[in-house]
Amino acid sequence: MFFLLKTLLSALIIALVSTLARRYPGFGALVAALPLVSVFGMIWLWLETHDPARMEAHVSATFWYVLPSLPMFLFMPWLMRCGVHFWPALASGCGLTIVLYLLMIWVGPWLGISQ
């Protein structure tokens, strides 16, 4: 039942963002940029574990793993301004993000990020 609640709330957020973005692209982007998934993830983790050490590790690692995803939001629009269509731009942005995530996984232990 708890899994279904988590799934429903997550789906609602995605539907809200896409609906808002159709009419108000900037506002839809603002809602998408809110760390709602992270906040819900923290709430679910806390409700399931009540473990402060695990929560600290999760929140701190989340910060470091958000950083490699940010360049995608500059790279994709740049590609599209250069005439690249949406799907290849999306694939390239995701590819860049994967490479940066792998780099973060490699550099992470030097930053004190545990896997």
PEMORA-V544667 format. One record per pair of residues at least 24 apart in sequence whose C-alpha atoms are under 8 Angstrom apart, sorted by the first residue. I is the first residue (numbers start at 0). J is the second residue. D is the distance in Angstrom with one decimal. If there is no record, write none. Layout:
# PEMORA-V544667
[[I	J	D] [I	J	D]]
This chain:
# PEMORA-V544667
[[5	43	8.0] [9	36	7.4] [37	61	7.7] [56	112	8.0] [56	113	7.6] [59	112	7.8] [60	112	6.0] [60	113	7.5] [63	103	7.9] [63	112	7.9] [64	100	7.1] [64	103	7.3] [67	96	6.1] [67	99	5.2] [67	100	5.7] [67	103	7.2] [68	96	5.4] [68	99	7.5] [68	100	7.6] [70	95	8.0] [70	96	7.4] [71	95	6.8] [71	96	6.3]]
